């Protein structure tokens, strides 16, 4: 059996065994993840296409009209062009570096330029590939750099529009296509995000249900050793950490890898030289990422460890707030919590500092890559070896390139978080500290209520025996009282009877059947326990009596409350049985909570009724009402009473006196007094003999009065 340890697991960056277990929770939703991956890849593909569209728009259409053209005699042009003044002008880029078709008659090379808003058609002489700004116009000639004068013909607006009409139409079409891609990306990304987070929440729901179901199945010894706050952390914080993995890690991993590969392929397709230059920053990026990964891992561990300590401290202090305030320990506990809180703050600041350095470092490297592109690529654009559109596309791709790298690094942190959380969650799920259920349990049916302890030995830890060779028998319908000093083992007997713990030696039998041969759930249906410290759940009075048992209707709830005398105060509450109950019943008095606990026990109609100091918190008047009700209710039921106030058990059929885990005396009240042993000593603590041989009851009811009775 693997034991659960509450020390924070450090975990690995990646654990294949844990990942396989995590994937089992995602398996029922595999088709959603596949769809989300497809949608993510579609969004990434749309992002890859956008810079290419911009490059196409810039090179082919925005600055395309000012590129060199070849004029053909009409009818000989190899591709469609612009017909103007008896010539067909075809852009050289449209020829795709191919020689004119056979029979094509060229009529020179031309270039459209703009000078102060006026369009001119310039004739390019042999040897001039292309002219670039700045231009000047003088005497019908365009003067370019170096003083070269070229013949030019001024065009009016309508003539210039002939050369630009097709490009204007194409730019509009590309703009609409880009808008359509952006709309598609938005809708697809929205759908993917919604699908992933909905699936993630369903997985978290399943996991939390399994964790809570598992916690309910564990024995009380597990909860004795593990703080509530840390268990709450497992079900809340750690489960939420897994949510980030399910909703982001897998799908984003596919998307980012696809995006990186696509960007590299696109850049090398546009310009291998610029692509090589852009990737020169990768070694620096790799070093920064590695350093970040090593430091954030340790920082994360510290944050999770100290967060669990905060949760544990909060749960403990809030539960014990009454004690803290009664003993005026607010400042001491505040100082104690401040130390824990400061540790968590310091760990969080370290993690924050690492992220604060990493993010700007990635941005700096990205800016460095863009600067290198502008420096090298800008010169190539001026020289004419690289187009402006290609440079623009490269800058867009570089900006996209660093985003998934940053995301991948953070996803490593998410993976690290998930692995550590998964390890803690599965340690809890693998804990098998539960009361074993027999493979073929014996049915109890409707029991008579016979209880027998046969040479029972029990210890909560090791061989620190709480009960030592305890043997006694309770006949059906009998009332048996357990008395003894604190720590004698009285409450342990009650816990063992309900099989909340398992004994180490001996046997406990109900109606002659060893309770280890019975399903614990069936056994507990036969037993109702009323504790001194009553626990009420948030809800209303009726729900706290029936505890969500649909077999207990409103009529039975009211009957149980009336029998124990609880309806007297319940009817005064707003709503009666529907009156709201806050956490732990804080708005009700101790006596009122105790009465509700009596009603709860009676509503379940147990064959064995256990009262563990059940009247300790009830005033004398209320106790007298309950005693009258209990006299009727215990008839026909086996009743086991734990009490320090001997006045409440004098009519018991049998009184068992426990001392240091052993039964020292057993018998009726009068018999035990006659023995003059431990019970007599306990009796004398509450009843002092006077000089006349009478007994003077020293505050037997807690009212402060003294009553004289014959000895």
C-alpha positions in Angstrom: 0.0 0.0 0.0 1.5 3.3 -1.0 1.3 5.9 1.8 0.4 9.5 1.1 2.9 12.0 2.3 1.9 15.6 2.6 5.4 17.0 1.8 5.3 18.9 -1.4 6.4 16.7 -4.3 9.2 18.2 -6.4 8.4 16.2 -9.5 10.0 16.0 -12.8 9.8 18.3 -15.8 8.1 15.4 -17.6 7.0 12.0 -16.4 5.6 9.6 -19.0 3.8 7.5 -16.3 2.0 10.5 -14.9 1.2 11.8 -18.4 -0.4 8.4 -19.3 -2.6 8.7 -16.3 -3.5 12.2 -17.1 -4.4 11.2 -20.6 -7.0 8.8 -19.3 -9.1 11.7 -18.1 -8.8 13.4 -21.5 -9.6 10.1 -23.4 -13.5 10.5 -23.3 -13.1 13.9 -25.0 -10.4 12.9 -27.5 -12.5 14.0 -30.5 -12.8 17.5 -29.1 -9.1 17.8 -28.7 -8.6 16.6 -32.3 -11.0 19.2 -33.5 -9.3 21.9 -31.4 -5.9 20.9 -32.9 -7.3 21.2 -36.4 -8.8 24.6 -35.6 -5.5 25.8 -34.0 -3.6 24.6 -37.1 -6.1 26.5 -39.3 -5.5 29.7 -37.3 -1.8 29.2 -37.6 -2.0 28.6 -41.3 -4.1 31.8 -41.7 -1.4 33.7 -39.7 1.3 32.3 -42.1 -0.6 33.5 -45.2 -1.1 37.0 -44.0 2.5 38.3 -44.5 2.6 36.6 -48.0 -0.6 38.5 -48.9 0.9 41.8 -47.7 4.1 41.0 -49.7 2.1 40.3 -52.8 0.1 43.5 -52.3 3.2 45.6 -51.9 5.5 44.2 -54.5 2.9 43.3 -57.2 0.3 46.0 -56.8 1.1 48.9 -54.4 4.5 49.7 -56.0 3.9 47.5 -59.0 2.8 50.3 -61.4 6.2 52.0 -61.0 8.1 48.9 -62.1 9.6 48.6 -65.6 7.3 47.5 -68.4 7.9 46.1 -71.9 5.9 47.5 -74.7 4.6 45.1 -77.4 2.9 45.7 -80.7 -0.8 44.8 -80.2 -1.5 41.2 -80.8 2.1 40.0 -80.0 2.0 40.5 -76.2 2.6 37.1 -74.4 0.3 38.1 -71.4 -2.4 40.7 -71.1 -1.3 44.2 -70.6 -2.4 47.9 -70.9 -3.2 49.2 -74.3 -2.2 52.8 -74.7 -1.4 54.8 -77.9 -1.0 51.8 -80.1 1.2 49.8 -77.7 0.5 47.1 -75.1 2.5 47.6 -71.9 3.3 44.5 -70.0 5.0 44.6 -66.6 8.4 42.8 -66.7 7.5 40.9 -63.5 4.5 39.4 -65.3 6.8 37.8 -67.9 8.3 35.8 -65.1 11.8 36.1 -66.4 10.8 34.4 -69.7 11.7 35.7 -73.1 8.8 37.1 -75.2 6.9 34.5 -77.2 8.1 33.8 -80.7 6.7 36.5 -83.1 6.3 39.1 -80.4 7.5 42.5 -81.5 8.8 44.6 -78.6 8.7 48.4 -78.8 11.0 49.3 -76.0 11.0 49.4 -72.2 9.3 52.0 -70.1 8.7 52.9 -66.5 5.9 54.9 -64.8 7.2 57.4 -62.3 5.5 60.0 -60.1 7.0 63.5 -59.6 5.1 65.9 -57.4 1.9 64.0 -58.0 2.3 64.0 -61.8 2.7 60.7 -63.7 5.3 60.4 -66.4 6.0 57.5 -68.7 9.8 57.3 -69.0 11.6 55.5 -71.8 14.4 53.3 -70.4 17.5 53.1 -72.5 19.5 49.9 -73.0 21.5 49.0 -70.0 19.2 50.7 -67.5 17.3 48.0 -65.6 15.2 50.3 -63.4 15.3 53.9 -62.1 14.7 54.8 -58.5 13.8 58.1 -56.8 14.6 60.9 -56.4 13.4 62.3 -59.7 13.3 65.8 -61.2 11.5 67.0 -64.4 13.0 69.5 -66.7 12.3 70.3 -70.4 10.2 67.1 -70.9 12.8 64.9 -69.4 13.1 63.1 -66.1 16.4 63.6 -64.4 17.5 60.7 -62.2 20.4 60.1 -59.8 23.7 60.7 -61.5 22.3 63.4 -63.8 20.9 60.9 -66.3 18.3 62.5 -68.4 15.5 60.2 -69.8 12.8 61.2 -72.2 9.4 61.2 -70.5 5.8 61.8 -71.5 3.4 63.4 -69.1 0.1 61.5 -68.5 -3.1 63.0 -67.4 -5.1 61.4 -64.5 -7.2 59.2 -66.8 -4.2 57.9 -68.7 -2.4 57.2 -65.4 -5.4 55.3 -64.2 -5.1 53.0 -67.2 -1.8 51.7 -65.8 -3.1 51.5 -62.2 -6.6 50.2 -62.6 -5.8 46.5 -62.4 -3.5 47.0 -59.4 -6.2 49.1 -57.6 -8.7 46.2 -58.1 -6.2 43.6 -57.0 -5.3 45.6 -53.8 -9.0 45.8 -52.9 -9.4 42.1 -53.5 -6.3 41.3 -51.4 -7.6 43.6 -48.7 -10.9 41.8 -48.6 -9.1 38.4 -48.6 -7.0 39.6 -45.7 -10.1 40.7 -43.8 -11.8 37.4 -44.5 -8.7 35.6 -43.1 -8.7 37.7 -40.0 -12.4 37.1 -39.5 -11.9 33.4 -40.0 -9.0 33.4 -37.5 -11.1 35.3 -35.0 -14.1 32.9 -35.3 -12.0 29.8 -35.4 -9.9 31.0 -32.4 -13.0 31.8 -30.5 -14.5 28.4 -31.2 -11.2 26.6 -30.3 -10.9 28.5 -27.0 -14.5 27.9 -26.0 -14.2 24.2 -26.9 -10.9 23.7 -25.0 -12.0 25.5 -21.9 -15.4 23.8 -21.8 -13.6 20.4 -22.2 -11.0 21.4 -19.6 -13.8 22.3 -17.1 -15.5 19.0 -17.7 -12.2 17.1 -17.1 -11.7 19.1 -13.9 -15.2 18.3 -12.8 -14.6 14.6 -13.4 -11.2 14.8 -11.5 -12.6 16.7 -8.6 -15.5 14.2 -8.3 -13.1 11.3 -8.2 -10.9 13.1 -5.6 -13.8 13.9 -3.4 -15.2 10.3 -3.8 -11.8 8.9 -2.9 -11.5 11.2 0.1 -14.8 10.0 1.4 -13.6 6.4 1.2 -10.5 7.0 3.3 -10.4 6.0 6.9 -10.4 8.6 9.7 -6.8 7.8 10.5 -5.8 9.4 7.2 -7.5 12.6 8.2 -6.0 12.5 11.7 -2.6 12.8 10.1 -3.2 15.2 7.2 -4.2 18.9 7.6 -7.5 19.9 6.0 -5.9 22.9 4.2 -3.4 20.8 2.3 -6.1 18.4 1.2 -8.2 21.3 0.0 -5.1 22.5 -2.0 -5.1 19.1 -3.7 -8.7 19.4 -4.8 -8.5 23.1 -5.8 -5.1 24.6 -6.7 -3.6 21.4 -8.0 -6.6 20.5 -10.1 -6.7 24.0 -11.5 -3.0 23.7 -12.5 -4.0 20.6 -14.5 -6.7 22.7 -16.2 -4.0 24.9 -17.7 -2.3 21.9 -19.2 -5.5 20.4 -20.7 -6.7 23.8 -22.1 -3.5 25.1 -23.4 -0.5 22.8 -23.5 -1.4 20.1 -26.0 -3.2 22.2 -28.6 -0.8 25.2 -28.3 2.2 22.8 -28.6 0.9 21.6 -32.0 0.1 25.1 -33.1 3.4 26.6 -32.1 5.5 23.9 -33.6 3.5 24.1 -36.8 3.8 27.9 -36.8 7.6 27.8 -36.3 8.2 25.3 -39.0 5.8 27.2 -41.4 7.6 30.5 -40.7 11.1 29.0 -41.3 9.9 27.4 -44.6 8.2 30.7 -45.7 11.3 32.8 -44.9 13.7 30.4 -46.8 11.2 30.4 -49.7 11.2 34.2 -49.9 15.0 34.8 -49.3 17.5 32.2 -48.0 20.0 34.9 -47.2 17.6 37.0 -45.1 16.3 33.8 -43.5 19.8 32.8 -42.4 20.4 36.3 -41.1 17.1 36.2 -39.1 18.0 32.9 -37.5 21.4 34.1 -36.3 19.7 35.1 -33.0 18.6 31.5 -32.2 21.7 30.6 -30.2 21.2 33.6 -27.9 17.5 32.8 -27.6 18.3 29.2 -26.8 20.7 30.2 -24.0 18.1 32.6 -22.5 15.4 30.0 -22.7 17.5 27.4 -21.0 18.5 29.7 -18.2 14.9 30.7 -17.7 13.7 27.0 -17.6 16.3 26.0 -14.9 15.4 28.9 -12.6 11.7 29.0 -13.0 11.4 25.3 -12.2 12.9 25.8 -8.7 11.0 29.1 -8.2 7.7 27.3 -9.0 8.4 24.5 -6.5 8.9 27.0 -3.8 5.7 28.9 -4.6 3.6 25.7 -4.6 5.2 24.5 -1.3 4.5 27.7 0.5 1.0 28.1 -1.0 0.1 24.8 0.5 1.4 26.0 3.9 -0.8 29.1 3.7 -3.9 27.1 2.9 -3.2 24.7 5.8 -2.6 27.6 8.2 -5.7 29.4 7.1 -7.9 26.3 7.4 -6.5 25.6 10.9 -6.8 29.1 12.3 -10.3 29.8 10.9 -11.5 26.5 12.4 -9.9 27.4 15.7 -10.9 31.1 15.7 -13.0 30.7 18.9 -10.0 29.4 20.8 -7.8 32.1 19.4 -10.1 34.9 20.5 -11.0 33.4 23.9 -7.3 33.2 24.8 -6.5 36.5 23.1 -3.9 35.0 20.8 -4.8 37.1 17.7 -1.5 38.9 17.6 0.6 35.8 18.1 -1.3 33.9 15.4 -1.1 37.0 13.1 2.7 37.0 13.6 2.8 33.3 12.9 0.7 33.7 9.7 2.8 36.7 8.7 5.9 34.6 8.6 4.2 32.0 6.4 2.7 34.7 4.2 6.1 36.4 3.9 7.7 33.1 2.8 5.0 32.8 0.1 5.5 36.5 -0.9 9.2 36.1 -1.2 8.9 32.9 -3.4 6.3 34.7 -5.6 8.5 37.7 -6.0 11.4 35.4 -7.1 9.1 33.8 -9.7 7.8 37.2 -10.8 11.4 38.5 -11.2 12.3 35.6 -13.4 9.4 36.3 -15.7 10.0 40.0 -15.6 13.5 39.4 -16.9 12.6 36.7 -19.4 9.8 38.5 -21.2 11.8 41.7 -22.0 14.8 39.5 -22.9 12.7 37.8 -25.6 11.5 41.1 -26.8 15.1 42.4 -26.9 16.2 39.5 -29.0 13.2 39.9 -31.3 14.1 43.6 -31.7 17.7 42.7 -32.4 16.6 40.4 -35.1 14.3 43.1 -36.7 17.2 45.6 -36.5 19.5 43.2 -38.3 16.9 42.7 -41.0 16.4 46.4 -41.4 20.1 47.0 -41.6 20.9 44.2 -44.1 17.6 43.9 -45.9 17.1 47.6 -46.2 20.4 48.0 -48.0 19.4 45.1 -50.3 16.0 46.9 -51.0 17.9 50.1 -52.0 20.2 48.0 -54.2 17.2 46.4 -55.8 18.2 42.8 -55.0 15.4 42.4 -52.4 11.9 43.8 -52.8 10.3 46.0 -50.2 7.4 43.5 -49.9 9.8 40.6 -49.0 11.5 42.7 -46.3 8.1 43.7 -44.9 7.0 40.0 -44.9 10.3 39.0 -43.1 9.7 41.6 -40.4 6.2 40.2 -39.9 7.5 36.6 -39.7 10.2 37.5 -37.2 7.7 39.1 -35.0 5.5 36.0 -35.3 8.6 33.7 -34.8 9.4 34.8 -31.3 5.9 34.6 -30.0 5.6 30.8 -30.2 9.1 30.4 -28.8 8.0 32.5 -25.8 4.8 30.5 -25.6 6.7 27.2 -25.7 8.9 28.3 -22.8 5.9 29.2 -20.8 4.3 25.9 -21.8 7.3 24.2 -20.3 6.4 26.0 -17.0 2.8 24.8 -17.4 4.1 21.3 -18.0 6.3 21.5 -14.9 3.3 22.8 -12.9 1.1 20.0 -14.2 3.6 17.3 -13.4 4.1 18.5 -9.9 0.4 18.8 -9.3 -0.3 15.5 -10.9 2.2 13.8 -8.7 0.5 15.2 -5.6 -3.0 14.3 -6.9 -2.1 10.8 -7.8 -0.3 10.3 -4.5 -3.6 11.1 -2.9 -5.6 8.9 -5.2 -3.1 6.0 -4.7 -3.5 6.2 -1.0 -5.4 3.2 0.1 -5.9 4.0 3.8 -9.4 2.8 3.8 -11.5 0.4 5.7 -11.4 -2.8 3.5 -14.7 -4.0 2.1 -14.9 -7.8 1.9 -15.2 -9.3 -1.6 -18.4 -11.1 -0.6 -19.8 -9.2 2.4 -22.3 -10.9 4.6 -25.7 -9.3 4.7 -26.9 -7.8 8.0 -30.5 -7.2 7.2 -32.5 -5.7 10.0 -30.4 -6.4 13.1 -31.6 -7.1 16.6 -28.8 -4.9 18.1 -26.6 -7.4 19.9 -23.1 -6.0 20.3 -20.0 -7.9 21.5 -16.4 -6.9 21.9 -14.2 -10.0 22.2 -10.6 -9.4 23.4 -10.2 -6.2 21.4 -6.9 -4.5 21.2 -6.6 -1.2 19.3 -3.9 1.5 18.7 -4.1 4.6 16.5 -0.3 4.3 16.0 2.0 1.3 16.2 1.6 -0.4 19.6 0.6 2.6 21.6 -2.5 0.8 22.7 -5.7 2.7 23.4 -7.7 -0.4 24.2 -6.2 -3.4 25.8 -8.0 -6.8 25.8 -11.5 -5.2 26.0 -14.4 -7.7 26.2 -18.1 -7.0 26.9 -21.5 -7.9 25.5 -24.6 -5.8 25.0 -27.9 -7.6 24.6 -30.5 -6.3 22.1 -32.4 -3.4 23.6 -30.1 -2.8 26.5 -28.7 0.5 27.6 -25.0 0.4 28.4 -22.9 3.3 29.7 -19.2 3.8 29.3 -17.5 5.9 31.9 -13.9 6.7 32.8 -11.3 9.4 32.8 -10.4 11.3 29.7 -8.3 9.1 27.4 -9.6 5.9 28.9 -10.8 4.7 25.4 -14.6 5.4 25.6 -14.8 7.3 22.2 -12.5 4.8 20.6 -15.0 2.0 21.3 -17.7 4.0 19.6 -15.5 4.6 16.5 -14.6 0.9 16.4 -18.2 -0.1 16.6 -19.0 2.0 13.5 -15.8 0.6 11.9 -14.3 4.0 11.4 -11.1 2.3 12.4 -10.0 -1.3 12.3 -8.8 -3.2 15.3 -5.5 -4.9 15.5 -6.5 -7.9 17.7 -9.8 -9.6 18.7 -13.2 -9.1 17.1 -16.3 -7.0 17.2 -19.6 -8.7 16.4 -23.0 -7.4 15.8 -25.7 -10.0 16.0 -22.9 -12.6 16.1 -21.4 -11.4 12.8 -17.9 -10.1 12.7 -18.2 -6.5 11.4 -15.1 -7.1 9.2 -17.2 -9.5 7.2 -19.8 -6.8 6.6 -19.9 -3.9 4.1 -19.1 -0.8 6.3 -21.9 1.2 4.6 -24.5 -1.4 5.6 -23.2 -1.5 9.1 -23.3 2.2 9.6 -26.9 2.3 8.3 -27.8 0.4 11.5 -26.0 2.9 13.9 -26.8 6.5 14.7 -24.3 8.5 16.7 -24.9 11.8 18.5 -21.7 13.5 19.4 -21.0 16.2 21.9 -19.6 18.5 19.2 -22.4 18.6 16.7 -21.6 19.3 13.1 -24.2 21.1 11.0 -23.9 21.7 7.3 -24.8 24.8 5.4 -28.4 24.5 4.2 -31.6 24.4 6.3 -32.9 22.6 9.4 -34.7 19.9 7.4 -31.7 19.1 5.2 -29.5 18.8 8.3 -31.9 16.2 9.8 -32.4 14.1 6.7 -28.8 14.6 5.3 -30.0 14.2 1.7 -31.6 10.9 2.4 -34.6 10.9 0.1 -36.3 8.1 2.0 -36.8 10.5 5.0 -39.8 12.6 4.0 -40.9 15.9 5.5 -43.4 14.2 7.8 -40.7 12.0 9.4 -38.4 15.0 9.8 -41.1 16.9 11.6 -41.9 13.8 13.8 -38.3 13.4 14.8 -38.0 17.0 15.7 -41.2 16.9 17.7 -40.1 13.8 19.6 -36.9 15.3 20.8 -38.5 18.6 21.6 -36.7 20.6 18.9 -39.9 21.9 17.2 -40.4 24.4 20.1 -37.5 26.5 19.0 -37.6 25.5 15.3 -41.1 27.0 14.9 -39.8 30.3 16.2 -37.2 30.5 13.5 -38.1 32.3 10.2 -39.2 29.5 7.9 -39.4 26.8 10.5 -37.8 23.6 9.2 -36.8 25.6 6.1 -34.8 28.1 8.2 -31.3 28.7 6.9 -28.4 27.1 8.7 -25.0 28.7 8.3 -21.6 26.9 8.3 -21.4 24.6 11.4 -24.7 26.1 12.6 -23.0 29.1 14.1 -26.3 31.0 14.5 -27.7 28.3 16.7 -27.0 27.7 20.4 -25.1 24.6 21.5 -28.3 23.1 22.9 -30.3 23.8 19.7 -27.6 22.1 17.6 -27.7 19.1 20.0 -31.5 18.8 19.6 -31.1 18.8 15.8 -28.5 16.1 16.1 -31.0 14.0 18.2 -33.7 14.5 15.6 -31.2 13.5 12.9 -30.3 10.3 14.6 -34.0 9.4 15.3 -35.1 10.2 11.7 -32.7 7.4 10.5 -34.4 4.9 12.9 -31.2 3.1 14.0 -31.1 -0.3 15.7 -28.1 0.9 17.7 -28.1 4.4 19.2 -24.9 5.9 20.4 -24.8 9.0 22.7 -21.3 10.4 23.0 -21.6 13.0 25.7 -24.7 14.0 23.9 -26.3 16.0 26.7 -23.1 17.7 27.9 -24.0 21.0 26.1 -27.6 21.1 27.1 -29.0 23.1 30.0 -30.8 21.4 32.9 -34.3 22.3 31.6 -33.6 21.1 28.1 -31.9 17.9 29.4 -35.0 17.0 31.4 -37.2 17.3 28.3 -34.7 15.1 26.3 -34.4 12.5 29.0 -38.2 12.0 28.9 -38.1 11.6 25.1 -35.0 9.3 25.2 -36.8 7.0 27.7 -39.4 6.3 25.0 -36.9 6.2 22.1 -34.3 3.8 23.5 -37.0 1.2 24.1 -36.4 -1.6 21.7 -33.0 -0.2 20.6 -29.5 -1.0 21.8 -28.1 2.2 23.3 -24.6 2.9 24.2 -24.0 6.1 26.3 -20.7 7.8 27.0 -21.1 10.2 29.9 -19.1 12.0 32.6 -22.3 13.2 34.4 -23.2 10.1 36.3 -26.7 11.4 37.1 -27.6 10.7 33.4 -26.7 7.0 33.5 -27.8 5.6 36.8 -30.7 3.7 35.2 -28.4 2.1 32.6 -28.7 -1.7 32.3 -24.9 -2.0 32.5 -22.1 0.5 33.3 -18.6 -0.3 32.0 -15.8 1.5 33.8 -12.7 2.0 31.6 -9.2 2.9 32.9 -6.1 3.3 30.6 -7.7 1.2 27.9 -8.9 -1.7 30.1 -12.3 -2.6 31.6 -11.8 -2.3 35.3 -15.4 -2.7 36.5 -18.8 -3.7 35.0 -22.3 -3.8 36.5 -25.3 -1.7 37.5 -25.0 1.6 39.4 -25.7 0.2 42.8 -23.4 -2.8 42.3 -20.5 -0.6 41.3 -21.0 1.8 44.3 -21.0 -1.2 46.6 -17.6 -2.3 45.2 -16.0 0.9 46.3 -13.7 1.0 43.3 -13.1 3.3 40.4 -16.8 4.0 39.8 -17.2 4.9 43.5 -14.2 7.3 43.2 -15.8 8.9 40.1 -19.0 9.1 42.0 -17.4 10.9 44.9 -15.9 13.5 42.6 -19.5 14.6 41.9 -21.2 13.6 45.2 -19.5 14.5 48.5 -20.5 12.7 51.8 -21.5 14.9 54.7 -20.9 14.2 58.4 -24.5 12.7 58.7 -23.9 10.1 56.1 -25.9 12.0 53.5 -24.7 12.9 50.1 -24.4 16.5 49.1 -24.6 16.8 45.4 -21.8 19.2 44.3 -23.4 21.1 41.4 -24.7 17.9 39.7 -26.7 19.9 37.1 -24.3 22.8 36.6 -26.8 25.2 38.1 -24.7 26.1 41.1 -27.1 24.6 43.7 -26.5 21.9 46.3 -29.0 19.1 47.1 -28.9 16.9 50.2 -29.9 13.2 49.7 -29.9 10.2 52.1 -26.6 8.2 51.9 
